[in-house]
Amino acid sequence: MMAYCRGVMGSLLVFVALLTIGCGKGEAVKPVERNPKELLTQRLQDVASGKMQQLGSAFGEIMNLIEEIKKTDAALGASLEEDGKKLMSGTDPAGAKQIAEQMLQKLGAAPAAGS
């Protein structure tokens, strides 16, 4: 019985030691901050340059980025949202490029080379 108690106590000591070592205070992980204007600019430059022929799921990302911009700049966000809806309804690649260029101007960014 005494040997059993020593074994249990030894196991508990090892367990507590491992818990103490494993639960040290680490550095807090800081989440990566997204800049919605920069990300939107990149997506729109892809559309304006013709790299992105079909918007597909990228359109959802573009509209989500516009929603994020609306939180900090309502007027710009509303204007971009209006253009984003036009972008969604257009099927003509040339028209999409033109709308993307207009949106880039509103963001203060130049279209990507090749547009």
N, CA, C and O of each residue as an XYZ file, in Angstrom:
460
protein
N       0.823     -1.182      0.000
C       0.000      0.000      0.000
C       0.873      1.255      0.000
O       0.555      2.244     -0.660
N       1.975      1.202      0.747
C       2.868      2.348      0.829
C       3.520      2.625     -0.525
O       3.701      3.780     -0.911
N       3.865      1.570     -1.233
C       4.480      1.729     -2.556
C       3.473      2.353     -3.519
O       3.836      3.181     -4.354
N       2.219      1.955     -3.400
C       1.166      2.499     -4.242
C       1.011      4.002     -3.998
O       0.888      4.776     -4.948
N       1.016      4.414     -2.727
C       0.880      5.834     -2.374
C       2.054      6.631     -2.906
O       1.876      7.744     -3.402
N       3.268      6.069     -2.808
C       4.452      6.768     -3.345
C       4.327      6.918     -4.857
O       4.681      7.959     -5.412
N       3.833      5.900     -5.513
C       3.658      5.973     -6.972
C       2.658      7.041     -7.369
O       2.875      7.796     -8.317
N       1.556      7.091     -6.627
C       0.533      8.096     -6.913
C       1.081      9.489     -6.621
O       0.884     10.417     -7.406
N       1.765      9.633     -5.497
C       2.329     10.939     -5.123
C       3.389     11.368     -6.144
O       3.463     12.539     -6.517
N       4.194     10.426     -6.583
C       5.216     10.735     -7.585
C       4.578     11.180     -8.892
O       5.035     12.132     -9.526
N       3.536     10.496     -9.282
C       2.825     10.862    -10.509
C       2.202     12.254    -10.389
O       2.238     13.046    -11.331
N       1.637     12.535     -9.226
C       1.045     13.851     -9.002
C       2.103     14.948     -9.053
O       1.872     16.015     -9.621
N       3.262     14.682     -8.457
C       4.350     15.670     -8.490
C       4.790     15.942     -9.925
O       4.989     17.095    -10.308
N       4.938     14.901    -10.703
C       5.330     15.073    -12.106
C       4.255     15.849    -12.852
O       4.569     16.740    -13.642
N       2.998     15.522    -12.610
C       1.889     16.195    -13.258
C       1.877     17.691    -12.921
O       1.724     18.534    -13.806
N       2.039     18.009    -11.631
C       2.045     19.412    -11.198
C       3.242     20.142    -11.801
O       3.117     21.291    -12.225
N       4.406     19.481    -11.842
C       5.592     20.103    -12.424
C       5.366     20.411    -13.903
O       5.729     21.489    -14.375
N       4.775     19.478    -14.628
C       4.504     19.694    -16.046
C       3.484     20.801    -16.265
O       3.608     21.595    -17.197
N       2.478     20.849    -15.402
C       1.478     21.912    -15.502
C       2.115     23.281    -15.283
O       1.823     24.238    -16.000
N       2.979     23.359    -14.294
C       3.629     24.620    -13.967
C       4.523     25.072    -15.113
O       4.523     26.247    -15.479
N       5.272     24.153    -15.671
C       6.166     24.495    -16.769
C       5.358     24.858    -18.017
O       5.679     25.821    -18.714
N       4.328     24.094    -18.286
C       3.534     24.307    -19.495
C       2.628     25.511    -19.444
O       2.153     25.949    -20.492
N       2.369     26.059    -18.299
C       1.438     27.173    -18.182
C       2.147     28.489    -17.929
O       1.579     29.396    -17.320
N       3.365     28.598    -18.383
C       4.091     29.854    -18.218
C       3.416     30.957    -18.993
O       2.694     30.697    -19.956
N       3.647     32.183    -18.581
C       3.031     33.319    -19.269
C       3.762     33.549    -20.582
O       4.957     33.842    -20.600
N       3.041     33.415    -21.662
C       3.603     33.668    -22.980
C       3.218     35.063    -23.434
O       2.432     35.755    -22.786
N       3.777     35.454    -24.542
C       3.432     36.753    -25.099
C       2.053     36.678    -25.743
O       1.687     35.676    -26.357
N       1.319     37.733    -25.591
C      -0.004     37.783    -26.197
C       0.142     37.873    -27.714
O       0.964     38.632    -28.227
N      -0.647     37.107    -28.403
C      -0.613     37.123    -29.852
C      -1.527     38.238    -30.332
O      -2.707     38.279    -29.986
N      -0.983     39.126    -31.121
C      -1.746     40.252    -31.626
C      -2.324     39.872    -32.992
O      -1.569     39.481    -33.883
N      -3.625     39.977    -33.175
C      -4.204     39.611    -34.467
C      -3.712     40.544    -35.568
O      -3.464     41.727    -35.337
N      -3.578     39.996    -36.750
C      -3.146     40.788    -37.894
C      -4.265     41.748    -38.255
O      -5.416     41.346    -38.424
N      -3.915     43.011    -38.369
C      -4.927     44.008    -38.699
C      -5.091     44.082    -40.206
O      -4.117     44.144    -40.956
N      -6.331     44.074    -40.626
C      -6.647     44.191    -42.046
C      -6.958     45.644    -42.356
O      -7.706     46.298    -41.629
N      -6.394     46.135    -43.414
C      -6.742     47.465    -43.868
C      -7.694     47.297    -45.051
O      -7.252     46.978    -46.155
N      -8.991     47.506    -44.836
C      -9.958     47.230    -45.896
C      -9.729     48.048    -47.165
O      -9.992     47.563    -48.265
N      -9.243     49.284    -47.027
C      -9.007     50.104    -48.224
C      -7.880     49.508    -49.072
O      -7.977     49.461    -50.298
N      -6.821     49.059    -48.418
C      -5.707     48.463    -49.168
C      -6.133     47.163    -49.838
O      -5.801     46.919    -50.998
N      -6.866     46.333    -49.110
C      -7.314     45.065    -49.681
C      -8.288     45.283    -50.839
O      -8.215     44.592    -51.855
N      -9.198     46.244    -50.683
C     -10.143     46.547    -51.749
C      -9.397     47.079    -52.965
O      -9.715     46.724    -54.099
N      -8.413     47.922    -52.729
C      -7.607     48.454    -53.827
C      -6.947     47.325    -54.609
O      -6.945     47.339    -55.840
N      -6.391     46.354    -53.904
C      -5.748     45.222    -54.580
C      -6.746     44.454    -55.431
O      -6.449     44.121    -56.578
N      -7.930     44.165    -54.886
C      -8.937     43.411    -55.642
C      -9.402     44.187    -56.872
O      -9.558     43.625    -57.955
N      -9.620     45.488    -56.684
C     -10.088     46.304    -57.805
C      -9.005     46.462    -58.875
O      -9.314     46.537    -60.065
N      -7.755     46.512    -58.460
C      -6.670     46.577    -59.439
C      -6.623     45.297    -60.274
O      -6.318     45.335    -61.466
N      -6.923     44.173    -59.643
C      -6.987     42.914    -60.395
C      -8.107     42.959    -61.436
O      -7.940     42.481    -62.558
N      -9.243     43.536    -61.056
C     -10.366     43.647    -62.000
C     -10.002     44.623    -63.115
O     -10.228     44.335    -64.291
N      -9.441     45.775    -62.753
C      -9.114     46.812    -63.733
C      -8.029     46.366    -64.717
O      -8.019     46.797    -65.869
N      -7.129     45.513    -64.266
C      -6.038     45.060    -65.132
C      -6.451     43.860    -65.982
O      -5.700     43.438    -66.861
N      -7.633     43.312    -65.729
C      -8.094     42.167    -66.494
C      -7.638     40.834    -65.930
O      -7.918     39.790    -66.519
N      -6.937     40.844    -64.797
C      -6.488     39.591    -64.175
C      -7.668     38.772    -63.669
O      -7.616     37.543    -63.617
N      -8.724     39.472    -63.302
C      -9.886     38.797    -62.735
C     -11.043     38.963    -63.713
O     -11.762     39.962    -63.674
N     -11.215     37.990    -64.576
C     -12.258     38.063    -65.594
C     -13.648     37.832    -65.000
O     -14.604     38.519    -65.359
N     -13.753     36.867    -64.095
C     -15.032     36.583    -63.462
C     -14.895     36.835    -61.970
O     -13.976     36.330    -61.324
N     -15.814     37.615    -61.433
C     -15.694     37.991    -60.030
C     -15.995     36.837    -59.080
O     -15.244     36.610    -58.131
N     -17.071     36.112    -59.318
C     -17.403     34.971    -58.466
C     -17.333     35.303    -56.990
O     -17.968     36.251    -56.526
N     -16.545     34.507    -56.242
C     -16.443     34.699    -54.796
C     -15.701     35.983    -54.444
O     -15.846     36.500    -53.337
N     -14.906     36.500    -55.380
C     -14.191     37.753    -55.122
C     -15.174     38.901    -54.947
O     -14.896     39.856    -54.222
N     -16.327     38.809    -55.611
C     -17.319     39.870    -55.460
C     -17.798     39.953    -54.022
O     -17.970     41.045    -53.479
N     -18.014     38.796    -53.407
C     -18.429     38.779    -52.001
C     -17.383     39.440    -51.118
O     -17.720     40.183    -50.196
N     -16.118     39.170    -51.400
C     -15.045     39.795    -50.620
C     -15.026     41.301    -50.847
O     -14.847     42.071    -49.903
N     -15.208     41.723    -52.093
C     -15.229     43.155    -52.400
C     -16.350     43.840    -51.617
O     -16.130     44.898    -51.029
N     -17.537     43.256    -51.602
C     -18.661     43.863    -50.887
C     -18.435     43.856    -49.376
O     -18.834     44.796    -48.689
N     -17.799     42.807    -48.853
C     -17.481     42.774    -47.416
C     -16.478     43.865    -47.056
O     -16.596     44.494    -46.004
N     -15.508     44.088    -47.910
C     -14.525     45.149    -47.658
C     -15.204     46.514    -47.697
O     -14.877     47.395    -46.901
N     -16.135     46.689    -48.610
C     -16.883     47.951    -48.673
C     -17.670     48.154    -47.377
O     -17.738     49.270    -46.863
N     -18.267     47.078    -46.843
C     -18.989     47.173    -45.569
C     -18.052     47.618    -44.443
O     -18.441     48.413    -43.587
N     -16.816     47.105    -44.445
C     -15.846     47.511    -43.421
C     -15.487     48.981    -43.574
O     -15.326     49.687    -42.578
N     -15.361     49.448    -44.807
C     -15.045     50.858    -45.053
C     -16.192     51.746    -44.583
O     -15.952     52.831    -44.052
N     -17.431     51.304    -44.771
C     -18.601     52.082    -44.346
C     -18.591     52.354    -42.846
O     -19.138     53.359    -42.393
N     -17.975     51.470    -42.081
C     -17.932     51.655    -40.621
C     -17.095     52.866    -40.230
O     -17.361     53.501    -39.209
N     -16.084     53.191    -41.035
C     -15.213     54.315    -40.700
C     -15.424     55.522    -41.593
O     -15.094     56.641    -41.202
N     -15.970     55.318    -42.790
C     -16.212     56.416    -43.725
C     -17.518     56.107    -44.472
O     -17.509     55.510    -45.548
N     -18.612     56.521    -43.886
C     -19.933     56.172    -44.405
C     -20.161     56.686    -45.824
O     -20.727     55.977    -46.655
N     -19.727     57.909    -46.106
C     -19.965     58.491    -47.430
C     -19.199     57.728    -48.505
O     -19.760     57.379    -49.544
N     -17.928     57.471    -48.256
C     -17.118     56.722    -49.217
C     -17.683     55.316    -49.378
O     -17.790     54.812    -50.496
N     -18.040     54.690    -48.279
C     -18.581     53.340    -48.322
C     -19.864     53.257    -49.134
O     -20.057     52.318    -49.907
N     -20.742     54.243    -48.957
C     -22.008     54.253    -49.699
C     -21.760     54.423    -51.190
O     -22.405     53.772    -52.011
N     -20.825     55.296    -51.536
C     -20.504     55.521    -52.942
C     -19.890     54.268    -53.569
O     -20.221     53.897    -54.695
N     -18.985     53.619    -52.816
C     -18.359     52.390    -53.314
C     -19.378     51.264    -53.430
O     -19.310     50.443    -54.346
N     -20.323     51.233    -52.495
C     -21.345     50.189    -52.523
C     -22.203     50.313    -53.781
O     -22.556     49.315    -54.410
N     -22.526     51.539    -54.128
C     -23.312     51.781    -55.340
C     -22.555     51.263    -56.571
O     -23.126     50.589    -57.428
N     -21.267     51.589    -56.638
C     -20.439     51.111    -57.750
C     -20.278     49.592    -57.699
O     -20.265     48.929    -58.736
N     -20.157     49.049    -56.500
C     -20.004     47.604    -56.347
C     -21.212     46.857    -56.887
O     -21.074     45.789    -57.484
N     -22.398     47.420    -56.676
C     -23.613     46.794    -57.203
C     -23.626     46.844    -58.728
O     -24.066     45.899    -59.383
N     -23.141     47.954    -59.290
C     -23.036     48.052    -60.749
C     -22.039     47.016    -61.267
O     -22.253     46.382    -62.301
N     -20.958     46.865    -60.529
C     -19.928     45.897    -60.906
C     -20.511     44.490    -60.925
O     -20.197     43.689    -61.807
N     -21.359     44.196    -59.948
C     -21.964     42.877    -59.846
C     -22.932     42.619    -61.007
O     -22.980     41.512    -61.542
N     -23.689     43.627    -61.387
C     -24.709     43.435    -62.414
C     -24.128     43.418    -63.824
O     -24.761     42.906    -64.747
N     -22.941     43.969    -63.999
C     -22.342     44.016    -65.332
C     -21.731     42.690    -65.740
O     -21.118     41.997    -64.928
N     -21.904     42.347    -67.000
C     -21.307     41.111    -67.512
C     -20.186     41.415    -68.492
O     -19.415     40.522    -68.843
N     -20.086     42.639    -68.931
C     -19.089     43.061    -69.902
C     -17.746     43.308    -69.197
O     -17.672     44.156    -68.307
N     -16.684     42.582    -69.579
C     -15.374     42.782    -68.931
C     -14.860     44.217    -69.057
O     -14.234     44.729    -68.129
N     -15.113     44.862    -70.176
C     -14.664     46.249    -70.349
C     -15.411     47.171    -69.390
O     -14.826     48.087    -68.813
N     -16.708     46.920    -69.226
C     -17.497     47.721    -68.292
C     -17.038     47.505    -66.858
O     -16.986     48.453    -66.074
N     -16.704     46.268    -66.510
C     -16.210     45.959    -65.162
C     -14.895     46.678    -64.906
O     -14.666     47.208    -63.819
N     -14.031     46.690    -65.922
C     -12.744     47.389    -65.777
C     -12.969     48.876    -65.531
O     -12.300     49.482    -64.694
N     -13.921     49.465    -66.268
C     -14.197     50.892    -66.121
C     -14.742     51.203    -64.722
O     -14.321     52.172    -64.090
N     -15.668     50.386    -64.248
C     -16.236     50.595    -62.908
C     -15.146     50.435    -61.852
O     -15.075     51.224    -60.909
N     -14.302     49.424    -62.005
C     -13.211     49.208    -61.047
C     -12.267     50.407    -61.026
O     -11.797     50.805    -59.959
N     -11.985     50.986    -62.191
C     -11.118     52.168    -62.250
C     -11.755     53.358    -61.543
O     -11.068     54.119    -60.861
N     -13.063     53.520    -61.704
C     -13.773     54.602    -61.012
C     -13.694     54.405    -59.501
O     -13.492     55.357    -58.747
N     -13.855     53.161    -59.073
C     -13.786     52.867    -57.640
C     -12.380     53.128    -57.109
O     -12.212     53.635    -56.000
N     -11.378     52.781    -57.902
C      -9.987     53.033    -57.490
C      -9.729     54.532    -57.341
O      -9.016     54.955    -56.431
N     -10.308     55.333    -58.232
C     -10.151     56.783    -58.114
C     -10.759     57.287    -56.818
O     -10.189     58.159    -56.161
N     -11.905     56.750    -56.445
C     -12.541     57.149    -55.188
C     -11.687     56.779    -53.983
O     -11.699     57.467    -52.962
N     -10.937     55.671    -54.118
C     -10.054     55.231    -53.039
C      -8.729     55.977    -53.067
O      -7.906     55.829    -52.164
N      -8.524     56.785    -54.115
C      -7.273     57.521    -54.239
C      -6.129     56.664    -54.715
O      -4.968     56.966    -54.442
N      -6.446     55.586    -55.432
C      -5.417     54.676    -55.920
C      -5.438     54.666    -57.446
O      -6.473     54.880    -58.077
N      -4.279     54.413    -58.007
C      -4.168     54.324    -59.454
C      -4.473     52.907    -59.901
O      -4.189     51.955    -59.175
N      -5.044     52.756    -61.077
C      -5.255     51.398    -61.606
C      -3.919     50.694    -61.771
O      -2.889     51.340    -61.961
N      -3.940     49.388    -61.699
C      -2.721     48.599    -61.869
C      -2.238     48.719    -63.297
O      -3.021     48.961    -64.216
N      -0.946     48.547    -63.472
C      -0.368     48.583    -64.808
C      -1.001     47.486    -65.650
O      -1.290     46.395    -65.159
N      -1.209     47.789    -66.917
C      -1.785     46.793    -67.804
C      -3.272     46.992    -68.009
O      -3.906     46.212    -68.719
N      -3.844     48.030    -67.397
C      -5.276     48.251    -67.598
C      -5.511     49.209    -68.723
O      -6.659     49.518    -69.041
